[in-house]
Amino acid sequence: MGCERPEPEGFAHFANGDGAASGLVFVNLNTRPSGPAPTPFHAVTEDGGLTVRADMEPLEVLTISTHGRGPQVSGSVRVVAEGPLGGMLRFDLPHIGVAVVGAGSPVSDALFPVRRQEGGITAGVAIHNLESSAGLVRCELLREGVPLDSVSIPLAARGQTSWLIDQAFPSTDTSDFKGSLRCTATAGGSFSAVALEMNPVTRVFTALPVVPLAAGTDQE
């Protein structure tokens, strides 16, 4: 029995090297083989990156992990499957801890809760351009809903960017900050995103919600 290929999904960020490692876990949601062979899955990073291909039996679990060696590199993961998959990505950062995130859904306008304390808690964001053409994402830092600063971030076709909030907004004092970040794709583009909160003092590493905003939501 054949099936149509679902839309690709993926993860806006992964890291490997200098002790940091990432692990992908997938579950084949098919209860019986699809097509002439067991449902294949293809996990693919951006052009020029590593491509991993594997067949999965119905309801099988597949794990792909990085080794953590060498200099630290980061990027995004694109997953294309010939059947329905469930998946998650596990970050393991030395001296900080472990966090787990699910696959990112396409959004064009999203809100993230973020906070930062000098020498302690900080928040990081990764954005992956889902379009085959270059795009621009405008991100605003807000406190109690009031914009404090904004930055326009160019993205290459299928490209990815990641940063801490103090890196993206160096002219704003975020030494004791609690608020939100709003990122909006221009020209009708779409992206996936992940937000992570890290506290090396307490070794707490947490995935933050990425909340899609309805089309047409006012942006002051």
N, CA, C and O of each residue as an XYZ file, in Angstrom:
880
protein
N       0.849     -1.193      0.000
C       0.000      0.000      0.000
C       0.883      1.242      0.000
O       1.686      1.410      0.918
N       0.765      2.111     -0.991
C       1.595      3.303     -1.060
C       1.014      4.430     -0.240
O      -0.130      4.370      0.211
N       1.834      5.475     -0.051
C       1.351      6.648      0.656
C       2.048      7.869      0.083
O       3.159      7.771     -0.438
N       1.395      9.020      0.179
C       2.012     10.246     -0.274
C       3.090     10.668      0.693
O       2.989     10.416      1.894
N       4.127     11.313      0.176
C       5.229     11.778      1.008
C       4.776     12.988      1.821
O       4.334     13.979      1.239
N       4.874     12.934      3.170
C       4.497     14.086      3.967
C       5.477     15.234      3.759
O       6.574     15.047      3.232
N       5.056     16.436      4.186
C       5.953     17.578      4.125
C       7.140     17.355      5.048
O       6.993     16.736      6.102
N       8.333     17.857      4.664
C       9.493     17.720      5.533
C       9.292     18.469      6.837
O       8.581     19.473      6.881
N       9.910     17.985      7.888
C       9.970     18.718      9.130
C      11.396     18.618      9.635
O      12.233     17.955      9.023
N      11.668     19.263     10.730
C      13.042     19.212     11.185
C      13.244     19.965     12.483
O      12.296     20.274     13.205
N      14.496     20.248     12.756
C      14.897     20.868     14.005
C      15.772     22.068     13.678
O      16.709     21.968     12.886
N      15.459     23.203     14.293
C      16.121     24.456     13.941
C      17.552     24.525     14.439
O      18.298     25.412     14.024
N      17.959     23.617     15.313
C      19.310     23.710     15.859
C      19.809     22.343     16.309
O      19.052     21.535     16.845
N      21.101     22.100     16.079
C      21.812     21.006     16.711
C      23.224     21.505     16.995
O      23.674     22.477     16.387
N      23.914     20.855     17.899
C      25.292     21.241     18.224
C      26.116     19.987     18.440
O      25.621     18.978     18.943
N      27.386     20.065     18.051
C      28.311     18.961     18.278
C      29.731     19.505     18.391
O      30.110     20.456     17.708
N      30.505     18.872     19.275
C      31.908     19.225     19.426
C      32.205     19.922     20.731
O      31.319     20.512     21.347
N      33.467     19.854     21.155
C      33.899     20.446     22.413
C      33.076     19.896     23.578
O      32.789     20.606     24.542
N      32.705     18.624     23.473
C      31.932     17.971     24.524
C      30.431     18.023     24.321
O      29.706     17.205     24.888
N      29.941     18.973     23.520
C      28.504     19.056     23.250
C      28.099     17.973     22.256
O      28.836     17.673     21.317
N      26.928     17.393     22.468
C      26.431     16.348     21.571
C      24.925     16.484     21.411
O      24.244     17.035     22.276
N      24.415     15.976     20.297
C      22.989     15.985     20.016
C      22.560     14.591     19.593
O      23.315     13.871     18.939
N      21.361     14.219     19.964
C      20.832     12.917     19.588
C      19.428     13.041     19.033
O      18.581     13.697     19.638
N      19.166     12.422     17.890
C      17.848     12.404     17.278
C      17.193     11.059     17.528
O      17.815     10.016     17.329
N      15.942     11.076     17.961
C      15.181      9.851     18.190
C      13.907      9.931     17.362
O      13.139     10.886     17.482
N      13.681      8.912     16.511
C      12.507      8.873     15.662
C      11.712      7.592     15.915
O      12.273      6.535     16.205
N      10.390      7.720     15.797
C       9.495      6.565     15.876
C       8.692      6.509     14.591
O       8.039      7.487     14.225
N       8.732      5.368     13.895
C       7.922      5.161     12.700
C       6.486      4.898     13.147
O       6.217      3.889     13.799
N       5.569      5.787     12.807
C       4.188      5.679     13.262
C       3.337      4.751     12.409
O       2.184      4.481     12.745
N       3.899      4.262     11.305
C       3.169      3.296     10.495
C       3.059      1.965     11.225
O       4.013      1.522     11.866
N       1.896      1.328     11.128
C       1.712      0.020     11.753
C       1.984     -1.130     10.794
O       1.984     -2.292     11.200
N       2.215     -0.815      9.531
C       2.555     -1.846      8.555
C       3.447     -1.233      7.486
O       3.459     -0.011      7.333
N       4.194     -2.046      6.742
C       5.107     -1.504      5.729
C       4.371     -0.624      4.733
O       3.211     -0.875      4.406
N       5.050      0.405      4.256
C       4.495      1.315      3.263
C       5.309      1.187      1.990
O       6.519      1.408      2.005
N       4.660      0.831      0.883
C       5.383      0.680     -0.371
C       6.044     -0.689     -0.448
O       5.716     -1.579      0.337
N       6.968     -0.869     -1.381
C       7.571     -2.178     -1.608
C       8.593     -2.577     -0.547
O       8.991     -3.740     -0.486
N       9.029     -1.619      0.300
C      10.033     -1.911      1.320
C       9.629     -1.223      2.609
O       8.750     -0.361      2.595
N      10.262     -1.589      3.746
C       9.963     -0.884      4.990
C      10.134      0.626      4.818
O      11.022      1.094      4.105
N       9.257      1.370      5.492
C       9.240      2.820      5.321
C      10.618      3.425      5.493
O      11.179      3.370      6.587
N      11.180      4.005      4.432
C      12.503      4.614      4.595
C      12.394      6.021      5.159
O      11.381      6.697      4.978
N      13.425      6.449      5.831
C      13.462      7.816      6.317
C      14.792      8.412      5.903
O      15.794      7.701      5.832
N      14.816      9.686      5.633
C      16.026     10.359      5.202
C      16.209     11.600      6.066
O      15.451     12.561      5.933
N      17.190     11.591      6.935
C      17.465     12.774      7.756
C      18.583     13.553      7.090
O      19.679     13.027      6.903
N      18.322     14.788      6.732
C      19.244     15.538      5.898
C      19.515     16.912      6.501
O      18.578     17.636      6.838
N      20.795     17.279      6.642
C      21.120     18.638      7.024
C      21.144     19.490      5.761
O      20.793     19.015      4.681
N      21.556     20.745      5.895
C      21.531     21.642      4.751
C      22.528     21.200      3.681
O      23.385     20.350      3.924
N      22.399     21.796      2.486
C      23.264     21.446      1.359
C      24.725     21.516      1.776
O      25.154     22.484      2.403
N      25.475     20.498      1.430
C      26.874     20.458      1.803
C      27.121     19.808      3.141
O      28.275     19.602      3.517
N      26.061     19.475      3.882
C      26.211     18.831      5.177
C      26.098     17.330      5.056
O      26.095     16.780      3.954
N      26.005     16.680      6.182
C      25.920     15.225      6.244
C      24.499     14.753      5.936
O      23.524     15.346      6.398
N      24.395     13.693      5.159
C      23.112     13.059      4.879
C      23.112     11.653      5.466
O      24.040     10.879      5.232
N      22.086     11.327      6.219
C      21.938      9.997      6.809
C      20.647      9.394      6.280
O      19.595     10.032      6.319
N      20.726      8.151      5.779
C      19.541      7.472      5.261
C      19.391      6.134      5.976
O      20.379      5.443      6.222
N      18.168      5.774      6.304
C      17.930      4.503      6.991
C      16.521      4.018      6.707
O      15.601      4.820      6.547
N      16.352      2.706      6.645
C      15.033      2.097      6.565
C      14.526      1.852      7.982
O      15.304      1.554      8.889
N      13.223      1.980      8.159
C      12.613      1.729      9.464
C      11.456      0.750      9.319
O      10.588      0.917      8.462
N      11.458     -0.255     10.151
C      10.323     -1.171     10.211
C       9.136     -0.459     10.861
O       9.330      0.519     11.583
N       7.913     -0.933     10.619
C       6.756     -0.324     11.271
C       6.925     -0.278     12.796
O       7.313     -1.270     13.413
N       6.634      0.870     13.390
C       6.704      1.133     14.827
C       8.120      1.020     15.396
O       8.298      0.945     16.612
N       9.118      1.007     14.522
C      10.503      0.917     14.991
C      10.972      2.271     15.523
O      10.494      3.319     15.090
N      11.912      2.234     16.466
C      12.564      3.427     16.995
C      13.985      3.487     16.448
O      14.710      2.493     16.486
N      14.382      4.647     15.941
C      15.712      4.838     15.389
C      16.386      6.005     16.106
O      15.779      7.065     16.262
N      17.632      5.824     16.542
C      18.386      6.879     17.218
C      19.648      7.187     16.423
O      20.380      6.281     16.023
N      19.894      8.473     16.201
C      21.110      8.943     15.541
C      21.761      9.956     16.477
O      21.138     10.956     16.831
N      22.991      9.713     16.878
C      23.666     10.588     17.835
C      24.981     11.097     17.273
O      25.669     10.386     16.541
N      25.328     12.332     17.618
C      26.638     12.857     17.278
C      27.633     12.418     18.351
O      27.229     11.950     19.415
N      28.944     12.568     18.075
C      29.962     12.002     18.962
C      30.537     12.999     19.964
O      31.179     12.593     20.933
N      30.318     14.297     19.748
C      30.799     15.292     20.699
C      32.259     15.667     20.569
O      32.753     16.478     21.352
N      32.964     15.100     19.605
C      34.400     15.357     19.480
C      34.674     16.494     18.497
O      33.810     16.875     17.707
N      35.899     17.030     18.564
C      36.316     18.079     17.652
C      35.820     19.448     18.078
O      35.199     19.583     19.132
N      36.090     20.476     17.261
C      35.608     21.823     17.580
C      34.094     21.887     17.472
O      33.489     21.110     16.733
N      33.485     22.802     18.198
C      32.027     22.874     18.213
C      31.493     23.456     16.907
O      31.969     24.482     16.422
N      30.517     22.791     16.365
C      29.799     23.242     15.175
C      28.312     23.179     15.475
O      27.883     22.439     16.361
N      27.522     23.955     14.738
C      26.071     23.925     14.917
C      25.406     24.096     13.567
O      26.036     24.514     12.595
N      24.141     23.772     13.520
C      23.385     23.889     12.289
C      21.957     23.454     12.532
O      21.474     23.507     13.663
N      21.280     23.025     11.487
C      19.901     22.574     11.598
C      19.770     21.199     10.959
O      20.674     20.729     10.268
N      18.632     20.565     11.201
C      18.380     19.220     10.684
C      17.066     19.233      9.915
O      16.054     19.715     10.423
N      17.075     18.716      8.716
C      15.871     18.594      7.896
C      15.551     17.118      7.739
O      16.420     16.321      7.384
N      14.313     16.758      8.002
C      13.884     15.362      7.972
C      12.829     15.176      6.882
O      11.833     15.898      6.847
N      13.050     14.215      6.002
C      12.080     13.883      4.962
C      11.751     12.402      5.098
O      12.656     11.568      5.079
N      10.481     12.064      5.233
C      10.084     10.669      5.429
C       9.005     10.284      4.425
O       8.245     11.134      3.961
N       8.943      9.012      4.098
C       7.893      8.508      3.202
C       6.694      8.010      4.000
O       5.768      7.436      3.428
N       6.699      8.219      5.291
C       5.584      7.870      6.152
C       5.610      8.769      7.377
O       6.552      9.543      7.548
N       4.595      8.685      8.234
C       4.531      9.557      9.405
C       5.560      9.166     10.467
O       5.738      7.986     10.772
N       6.226     10.165     11.017
C       7.231      9.954     12.054
C       6.919     10.804     13.272
O       6.335     11.881     13.159
N       7.313     10.312     14.434
C       7.409     11.137     15.627
C       8.882     11.313     15.936
O       9.674     10.400     15.705
N       9.263     12.466     16.453
C      10.687     12.667     16.685
C      10.994     13.702     17.745
O      10.155     14.538     18.082
N      12.209     13.636     18.268
C      12.696     14.626     19.217
C      14.206     14.725     19.072
O      14.857     13.819     18.550
N      14.756     15.848     19.548
C      16.197     16.050     19.547
C      16.643     16.341     20.974
O      16.029     17.141     21.681
N      17.728     15.676     21.389
C      18.239     15.802     22.752
C      19.582     16.520     22.715
O      20.535     16.041     22.101
N      19.650     17.690     23.388
C      20.907     18.418     23.530
C      21.578     18.004     24.834
O      20.927     17.912     25.875
N      22.874     17.758     24.771
C      23.661     17.439     25.968
C      24.883     18.353     25.960
O      25.838     18.117     25.220
N      24.846     19.395     26.784
C      25.936     20.359     26.832
C      26.728     20.182     28.123
O      26.140     20.154     29.204
N      28.057     20.062     28.031
C      28.861     19.878     29.230
C      28.752     21.086     30.157
O      28.691     22.230     29.705
N      28.730     20.813     31.444
C      28.682     21.845     32.478
C      27.361     22.614     32.519
O      27.215     23.546     33.311
N      26.397     22.233     31.672
C      25.092     22.904     31.709
C      23.983     21.897     31.962
O      23.245     22.028     32.939
N      23.851     20.894     31.101
C      22.812     19.900     31.308
C      22.235     19.376     30.010
O      22.870     19.445     28.958
N      21.018     18.849     30.099
C      20.354     18.191     28.981
C      18.993     18.839     28.757
O      18.290     19.154     29.717
N      18.621     19.039     27.502
C      17.294     19.525     27.145
C      16.788     18.746     25.944
O      17.571     18.309     25.101
N      15.476     18.575     25.871
C      14.847     17.844     24.775
C      13.838     18.760     24.091
O      13.047     19.427     24.759
N      13.866     18.793     22.754
C      12.913     19.595     21.993
C      12.267     18.730     20.925
O      12.872     17.773     20.442
N      11.047     19.064     20.560
C      10.364     18.385     19.478
C      10.668     19.047     18.150
O      11.325     20.086     18.100
N      10.194     18.450     17.090
C      10.385     19.023     15.756
C       9.672     20.363     15.677
O       8.598     20.540     16.251
N      10.276     21.304     14.964
C       9.692     22.633     14.847
C       8.650     22.717     13.756
O       8.860     22.219     12.650
N       7.527     23.343     14.059
C       6.488     23.557     13.060
C       6.761     24.842     12.283
O       7.322     25.782     12.846
N       6.384     24.908     11.022
C       6.583     26.141     10.259
C       5.766     27.288     10.848
O       4.586     27.120     11.156
N       6.385     28.434     11.002
C       5.717     29.648     11.474
C       6.210     30.821     10.639
O       7.269     30.746     10.015
N       5.449     31.892     10.629
C       5.897     33.131      9.995
C       5.971     34.268     11.001
O       6.550     35.317     10.720
N       5.381     34.059     12.174
C       5.369     35.072     13.230
C       5.241     34.315     14.551
O       4.278     33.573     14.743
N       6.198     34.492     15.461
C       6.193     33.694     16.690
C       6.721     34.507     17.862
O       7.476     35.465     17.694
N       6.302     34.095     19.055
C       6.683     34.754     20.299
C       7.376     33.748     21.210
O       6.940     32.603     21.327
N       8.473     34.186     21.861
C       9.235     33.342     22.768
C       9.355     34.053     24.122
O       9.657     35.246     24.142
N       9.133     33.381     25.234
C       9.496     33.981     26.521
C      11.003     33.880     26.705
O      11.579     32.816     26.477
N      11.649     34.959     27.111
C      13.104     34.953     27.300
C      13.458     35.722     28.564
O      12.735     36.633     28.968
N      14.567     35.355     29.183
C      15.083     36.101     30.326
C      16.591     35.924     30.399
O      17.166     35.016     29.798
N      17.215     36.828     31.160
C      18.654     36.783     31.312
C      19.043     37.439     32.631
O      18.475     38.455     33.031
N      20.025     36.835     33.299
C      20.627     37.412     34.499
C      22.135     37.335     34.342
O      22.678     36.272     34.042
N      22.805     38.445     34.543
C      24.246     38.487     34.372
C      24.923     37.398     35.196
O      24.705     37.310     36.405
N      25.750     36.562     34.548
C      26.469     35.502     35.233
C      25.647     34.263     35.524
O      26.133     33.332     36.166
N      24.390     34.242     35.054
C      23.532     33.085     35.331
C      22.661     32.738     34.147
O      23.160     32.355     33.088
N      21.362     32.871     34.324
C      20.399     32.484     33.295
C      20.594     33.298     32.027
O      20.805     34.510     32.078
N      20.520     32.620     30.892
C      20.489     33.292     29.600
C      19.635     32.487     28.633
O      19.455     31.282     28.812
N      19.115     33.144     27.619
C      18.268     32.482     26.633
C      18.912     32.576     25.264
O      19.491     33.600     24.903
N      18.804     31.496     24.509
C      19.312     31.451     23.147
C      18.214     31.049     22.185
O      17.296     30.316     22.555
N      18.301     31.521     20.959
C      17.288     31.251     19.938
C      17.983     30.792     18.659
O      19.033     31.322     18.295
N      17.406     29.820     17.987
C      17.870     29.390     16.671
C      16.693     29.460     15.704
O      15.574     29.077     16.047
N      16.950     29.949     14.502
C      15.928     30.092     13.468
C      16.441     29.444     12.182
O      17.576     29.672     11.763
N      15.592     28.645     11.578
C      15.941     27.939     10.331
C      14.984     28.373      9.230
O      13.773     28.182      9.340
N      15.526     28.953      8.175
C      14.733     29.380      7.037
C      14.220     28.155      6.270
O      15.014     27.347      5.788
N      12.915     28.023      6.159
C      12.332     26.875      5.463
C      12.154     27.109      3.970
O      11.722     26.214      3.244
N      12.489     28.315      3.510
C      12.288     28.652      2.113
C      13.528     28.331      1.281
O      14.646     28.296      1.795
N      13.310     28.099     -0.008
C      14.419     27.814     -0.927
C      15.054     29.090     -1.461
O      15.933     29.033     -2.321
N      14.615     30.240     -0.957
C      15.213     31.521     -1.317
C      15.611     32.260     -0.045
O      15.078     31.993      1.032
N      16.550     33.191     -0.178
C      17.000     33.966      0.978
C      15.842     34.781      1.549
O      14.912     35.145      0.830
N      15.911     35.060      2.843
C      14.846     35.811      3.490
C      15.374     36.682      4.603
O      16.579     36.751      4.846
N      14.449     37.350      5.280
C      14.788     38.261      6.363
C      13.800     38.044      7.493
O      12.594     37.953      7.265
N      14.314     37.962      8.714
C      13.465     37.830      9.900
C      13.693     39.044     10.788
O      14.838     39.371     11.100
N      12.644     39.707     11.193
C      12.723     40.850     12.091
C      12.363     40.393     13.496
O      11.277     39.860     13.721
N      13.273     40.602     14.439
C      13.057     40.180     15.827
C      13.003     41.394     16.745
O      13.858     42.276     16.666
N      12.010     41.437     17.606
C      11.827     42.512     18.570
C      11.955     41.969     19.986
O      11.398     40.918     20.306
N      12.681     42.676     20.826
C      12.790     42.360     22.238
C      11.770     43.208     22.988
O      11.755     44.432     22.859
N      10.910     42.548     23.779
C       9.828     43.250     24.456
C       9.869     43.010     25.960
O      10.196     41.913     26.414
N       9.538     44.038     26.722
C       9.329     43.903     28.160
C       7.921     44.387     28.466
O       7.567     45.526     28.164
N       7.112     43.503     29.076
C       5.703     43.794     29.350
C       4.975     44.251     28.081
O       4.107     45.123     28.127
N       5.342     43.652     26.964
C       4.688     43.938     25.694
C       5.171     45.177     24.981
O       4.717     45.473     23.876
N       6.096     45.918     25.603
C       6.598     47.152     25.005
C       7.922     46.877     24.296
O       8.851     46.381     24.932
N       8.042     47.185     22.990
C       9.299     46.940     22.281
C      10.436     47.796     22.838
O      10.281     49.000     23.041
N      11.576     47.157     23.080
C      12.770     47.857     23.547
C      13.801     48.011     22.444
O      14.504     49.020     22.386
N      13.897     47.028     21.577
C      14.928     47.021     20.536
C      14.489     46.054     19.449
O      13.679     45.161     19.694
N      15.022     46.232     18.255
C      14.699     45.316     17.159
C      15.933     45.117     16.293
O      16.827     45.963     16.254
N      15.966     43.999     15.608
C      17.080     43.677     14.719
C      16.527     42.889     13.539
O      15.640     42.053     13.707
N      17.051     43.152     12.345
C      16.685     42.397     11.144
C      17.807     41.419     10.829
O      18.966     41.810     10.694
N      17.453     40.148     10.714
C      18.440     39.084     10.561
C      18.295     38.446      9.185
O      17.260     37.845      8.901
N      19.311     38.561      8.317
C      19.231     37.908      7.003
C      19.449     36.409      7.133
O      20.257     35.954      7.942
N      18.721     35.652      6.328
C      18.857     34.203      6.310
C      19.097     33.729      4.884
O      18.377     34.114      3.963
N      20.098     32.902      4.712
C      20.326     32.300      3.406
C      19.215     31.306      3.094
O      18.483     30.894      3.993
N      19.083     30.920      1.839
C      18.116     29.890      1.468
C      18.389     28.621      2.269
O      19.506     28.103      2.257
N      17.377     28.125      2.959
C      17.496     26.961      3.854
C      18.538     27.195      4.956
O      19.017     26.243      5.573
N      18.881     28.450      5.195
C      19.943     28.765      6.148
C      19.464     28.805      7.585
O      18.267     28.724      7.863
N      20.428     28.931      8.501
C      20.145     28.892      9.923
C      20.979     29.929     10.653
O      22.106     30.222     10.254
N      20.426     30.483     11.723
C      21.159     31.396     12.588
C      20.833     31.057     14.038
O      19.729     30.608     14.344
N      21.791     31.272     14.923
C      21.551     31.046     16.353
C      22.346     32.057     17.154
O      23.456     32.421     16.766
N      21.785     32.523     18.280
C      22.422     33.554     19.076
C      21.781     33.633     20.458
O      20.658     33.174     20.668
N      22.522     34.225     21.394
C      21.992     34.567     22.704
C      21.387     35.971     22.627
O      21.784     36.762     21.772
N      20.439     36.288     23.501
C      19.733     37.567     23.362
C      20.664     38.759     23.577
O      20.447     39.815     22.983
N      21.694     38.615     24.413
C      22.612     39.745     24.598
C      23.499     39.940     23.379
O      24.007     41.038     23.153
N      23.694     38.879     22.583
C      24.462     39.005     21.346
C      23.643     39.695     20.260
O      24.180     40.489     19.488
N      22.348     39.398     20.197
C      21.492     39.975     19.163
C      21.128     41.424     19.469
O      20.874     42.208     18.554
N      21.101     41.786     20.763
C      20.700     43.132     21.158
C      21.765     43.753     22.064
O      21.501     44.006     23.240
N      22.964     44.001     21.532
C      24.061     44.484     22.371
C      23.853     45.891     22.924
O      24.462     46.247     23.933
N      23.007     46.696     22.286
C      22.795     48.069     22.759
C      21.737     48.161     23.846
O      21.510     49.241     24.391
N      21.085     47.050     24.172
C      20.062     47.034     25.219
C      20.598     46.315     26.445
O      21.219     45.258     26.331
N      20.360     46.886     27.612
C      20.813     46.282     28.864
C      19.935     45.074     29.194
O      18.778     45.227     29.586
N      20.495     43.877     29.032
C      19.751     42.654     29.355
C      20.375     41.943     30.561
O      20.181     40.741     30.742
N      21.130     42.691     31.391
C      21.798     42.066     32.528
C      20.808     41.536     33.560
O      21.141     40.636     34.331
N      19.609     42.079     33.580
C      18.531     41.574     34.447
C      17.234     41.752     33.679
O      16.492     42.712     33.887
N      16.977     40.797     32.781
C      15.876     40.958     31.837
C      14.891     39.798     31.924
O      15.281     38.636     32.042
N      13.620     40.138     31.863
C      12.550     39.144     31.758
C      11.488     39.722     30.840
O      10.893     40.760     31.133
N      11.258     39.043     29.733
C      10.294     39.557     28.773
C      10.019     38.553     27.681
O       9.877     37.359     27.947
N       9.944     39.029     26.459
C       9.628     38.146     25.339
C      10.360     38.621     24.090
O      10.856     39.745     24.012
N      10.404     37.724     23.127
C      11.028     37.999     21.839
C      10.026     37.639     20.754
O       9.461     36.546     20.756
N       9.810     38.557     19.835
C       8.908     38.292     18.720
C       9.693     38.313     17.425
O      10.390     39.285     17.133
N       9.586     37.243     16.642
C      10.297     37.146     15.366
C       9.280     36.959     14.244
O       8.393     36.110     14.330
N       9.419     37.760     13.196
C       8.474     37.760     12.085
C       9.225     37.671     10.762
O      10.149     38.446     10.515
N       8.835     36.736      9.920
C       9.433     36.610      8.593
C       8.835     37.660      7.666
O       7.630     37.909      7.700
N       9.666     38.270      6.848
C       9.174     39.252      5.895
C       8.828     38.573      4.581
O       9.264     37.454      4.311
N       8.044     39.261      3.771
C       7.701     38.808      2.409
C       7.058     37.432      2.390
O       7.249     36.662      1.449
N       6.291     37.124      3.436
C       5.536     35.872      3.440
C       6.351     34.621      3.626
O       5.873     33.531      3.313
N       7.574     34.734      4.129
C       8.403     33.554      4.343
C       7.986     32.765      5.565
O       7.109     33.190      6.316
N       8.614     31.612      5.768
C       8.332     30.790      6.937
C       9.638     30.242      7.493
O      10.631     30.113      6.777
N       9.616     29.923      8.777
C      10.804     29.411      9.444
C      10.383     28.474     10.568
O       9.225     28.470     10.987
N      11.331     27.683     11.051
C      11.129     26.943     12.292
C      12.099     27.513     13.305
O      13.105     28.117     12.934
N      11.806     27.327     14.582
C      12.631     27.957     15.609
C      12.649     27.108     16.871
O      11.750     26.306     17.122
N      13.697     27.308     17.651
C      13.786     26.704     18.968
C      14.354     27.754     19.914
O      15.231     28.527     19.528
N      13.867     27.788     21.134
C      14.382     28.694     22.157
C      14.794     27.862     23.360
O      14.053     26.980     23.796
N      15.977     28.143     23.896
C      16.520     27.381     25.012
C      16.975     28.324     26.111
O      17.559     29.373     25.840
N      16.707     27.947     27.344
C      17.177     28.713     28.509
C      18.236     27.896     29.228
O      18.032     26.717     29.519
N      19.378     28.533     29.514
C      20.511     27.843     30.129
C      20.937     28.547     31.405
O      20.980     29.776     31.463
N      21.254     27.759     32.432
C      21.785     28.300     33.678
C      22.958     27.425     34.104
O      22.750     26.389     34.736
N      24.188     27.820     33.772
C      25.345     26.992     34.119
C      25.593     26.906     35.619
O      26.287     25.998     36.079
N      25.036     27.839     36.386
C      25.227     27.817     37.843
C      24.449     26.660     38.461
O      24.993     25.901     39.263
N      23.188     26.525     38.094
C      22.342     25.458     38.645
C      22.289     24.230     37.737
O      21.684     23.220     38.098
N      22.926     24.311     36.546
C      22.929     23.234     35.560
C      21.511     22.884     35.106
O      21.167     21.714     34.938
N      20.702     23.919     34.912
C      19.353     23.738     34.385
C      19.344     24.192     32.931
O      19.797     25.288     32.605
N      18.820     23.331     32.064
C      18.816     23.554     30.626
C      17.416     23.216     30.142
O      17.013     22.054     30.210
N      16.658     24.202     29.651
C      15.231     24.031     29.410
C      14.837     24.513     28.023
O      15.298     25.561     27.570
N      13.991     23.752     27.354
C      13.396     24.197     26.093
C      12.227     25.121     26.404
O      11.387     24.802     27.245
N      12.170     26.268     25.726
C      11.111     27.247     25.927
C      10.049     27.111     24.838
O      10.349     26.648     23.738
N       8.816     27.510     25.134
C       7.774     27.416     24.102
C       7.990     28.418     22.982
O       8.442     29.541     23.206
N       7.657     27.988     21.772
C       7.619     28.861     20.599
C       6.144     28.987     20.227
O       5.538     28.022     19.762
N       5.564     30.169     20.428
C       4.120     30.355     20.299
C       3.805     31.043     18.972
O       4.142     32.215     18.803
N       3.169     30.346     18.026
C       2.819     30.997     16.753
C       1.782     32.089     16.993
O       0.872     31.927     17.807
N       1.927     33.198     16.281
C       0.955     34.276     16.335
C       0.097     34.242     15.078
O       0.576     33.909     13.993
N      -1.170     34.588     15.237
C      -2.086     34.530     14.118
C      -1.698     35.540     13.050
O      -1.194     36.622     13.351
N      -1.939     35.171     11.809
C      -1.645     36.086     10.700
C      -2.434     37.379     10.881
O      -3.624     37.368     11.196
N      -1.746     38.473     10.676
C      -2.431     39.771     10.796
C      -2.371     40.347     12.193
O      -2.917     41.425     12.429
N      -1.710     39.648     13.152
C      -1.582     40.208     14.486
C      -0.832     41.518     14.410
O       0.211     41.602     13.762
N      -1.349     42.540     15.065
C      -0.728     43.863     15.000
C       0.670     43.819     15.591
O       0.904     43.160     16.604
N       1.588     44.516     14.963
C       2.939     44.651     15.455
C       3.275     46.124     15.464
O       3.455     46.749     14.419
N       3.355     46.668     16.675
C       3.569     48.122     16.804
C       4.928     48.505     16.266
O       5.291     49.681     16.287
